[in-house]
Amino acid sequence: MIGGLWNGLSGLNIFDKALSVESNNITNVSTVGHKADDIRFEDLMYQNGYGNGSAVQSIDKRTIQGGLQVTGNSYDVAIDGKGYFIVEERETGDTAYTRAGNFQMSEDGLLQTANSLKVLGMTPQTTSIVTSNENETTFTNEYNTFIASQTISNENSQSVPADNFIKTINTKATNYLVSAQDSGISGSGYKSADSKISDIDALMSDYNSKLETYSLSADSESTVSISQITTIDYSNLTTNLVDENDSINVFVNNSKISQQFDTDIQTTLNKFSDKLSNVKGLTSTVDTTTGIVEIMSLIPGKEVTISEASINNNYSLITNTQVASLGSGQGLVDSSRTALKNALETADAKLIDITSEISLNEDTLVLNEIQMKLDNLDLVEESFGSVIIDDGNIYLKDGNNSFLVGKIETATFKNEQGLDPLGDNLYRNTAESGIALKADDMNTLISSSLELSNANISTSLTSLLVYQKAYEANSKSITTSDEMLTTAMDLIK
């Protein structure tokens, strides 16, 4: 009878705890990223065939995936799969882990949790800047002409490249429409303002096209593009330029370029070369002493059809002294950007090109705080930028430009049940859980969404009823044992 009292008391104790566990599950049914608890029991030691009650064996986290809800908030991120976000206490620097992805931007521009812990991840290891003025490395308001913005990645490549990466390339220029002026020496690369503008327009289009090509084949080996250079030898025919009835001619991409005799042979050759230089995407020089004309394509890798070079009806020799070669990979882009930069500078304009790159080859977690303001990063003048998070990659958008500023990292553990729950949706690793391991390949990060609690109201309510009845039954066992003790004591009397 005394044993019955203690057995009933142990039952009251464990079912009181069980009621607390299920009440906590129900309380957190709307808590972002909450993982419900499961309580398990065990029987106590037996003596002489009699059991000595029960105890709580363990309280484990239910680590199954919670439902995902689209919120439309650009700062919200949900983990679909295994893993935890990595966060850091600002004052102590202690690291913790959470499934709650309801993030926000702090006053100092850092990505943080709802309870002000810094969210950690990767940030660009390299930021390469190509600029017309080495003292200018920021998109100031002077750079008001958008040229290009491209994200390039081989993150999901099926091949095994030497280096996995994701990067953004952003390019702007000053207003070349205003700054372009006629310049140059006749016969030696002379350019009118209009032809300079046409060249820049063509080179901008070429640059965007090659960025797109690179983005579709990011694993390609880097080889530079080569511009076509064509030489026309008029040396044996220049004596035929005598009067206004004579002309020097050539077809460029099926369009005839012609110059009638003007004043003298030298003047005629110079004006002919100037007309070639003013063809979009070309520049030309002429040696008036020999009559040799050199035509170079300003667009690297582009083939130019040059044919039927003649003076009057007598044809001259055409040779491609440098054949166009398209190039590939980063070299394809670099060649086009250099040509564009040169053309802009010829028009008294300036270019800035900013490349931000994150290497994805690290097997271990590389963690940094993530700055969410473009002006704090010295990328853009007087602009915070609007946030876009795509599979954990964080971009800040300013107008048409989109800058890669970070990548949210996730961690996993050999034994998730060994994590120590701290409250506030936070966990701390322990010796039982093991160290944090990189979890990028074990999940997908869903943008503008949150993971809901995985607590199940129906299951919890049913468990509450069961535990309540079990509590009542154990209470009854105590009162029954008490009544039996009372009866036995009365018999003794």
Helices and strands as residue ranges (DSSP letters): H 2-27, E 37-43, E 46-47, E 50-51, E 54-61, E 68-70, E 77-81, E 84-88, E 95-98, E 104-105, E 111-112, E 118-122, E 126-131, E 145-153, E 165-173, H 176-179, E 183-185, E 188-191, H 193-216, E 229-233, G 238-240, E 247-252, E 255-260, H 265-277, E 282-287, E 292-297, E 306-311, E 314-315, E 317-322, H 329-346, E 351-359, E 368-369, E 386-390, E 393-398, E 401-408, E 410-412, G 416-418, E 420-423, E 426-428, E 437-438, G 440-442, E 443-447, E 449-451, H 457-492
